[in-house]
Amino acid sequence: MVKYYLDEEKGWGVNPEEIVQRIKNAKDLGINLRGMVVINPGNPTGNVLKRHDIEEIIKICHDNEIVIIADEVYQSNIYKEDIPFISFRKVLAEMGDPYKDNVELISLHSVSKGLQGECGLRGGYFEVHNFDRYANDMFYKLKSLELCANTVGQIAAQLMVDPPKTGRESDSCVELFQSEKNGIFSGMKERA
């Protein structure tokens, strides 16, 4: 493991030069770096990486053939409204060539973290982008055999990505859902 640190002077942004230097130092020691884990937004502060920082990470990973593992499970835990959450997938897609179709990305989201915070539930999803056919087949095989959440976890994941909304069967639950969600969010914001 090769650690990198966020730069407080840059509002907890990344320091691209430092990351590149750490990669170079690791390679000089014979370390074969395979992936870079990025947790965005951060926990427990709700700090969000700015688009420029995400682009820099994508460029660095492209240049060094490093897979990005974007742990985005805290995307509903953002406490500053002036900096929106932007997913790595969105930025990668919008960057165009040579990045869009060449940088390998795994994007994660889960009900056991973030605003839902249902630690006992095991449900969520991950997406893979730009992996070769064999790797995609292995991910599919794992998902089909080993990584399938139980029924409650699957329902929780569905509710995470598609919460109750007015105008559907869930009409009677919307107010209760929003009330509980706002209460949890307020408590987490205060602690952060």
PyMOL commands that set and color helices and strands:
alter all, ss='L'
color gray80, all
select helices_A, chain A and resi 8-10+16-28+51-64+88-95+133-145+151-161+171-191
alter helices_A, ss='H'
color red, helices_A
select strands_A, chain A and resi 35-39+67-71+105-110+124-129
alter strands_A, ss='S'
color yellow, strands_A
deselect
rebuild
show_as cartoon
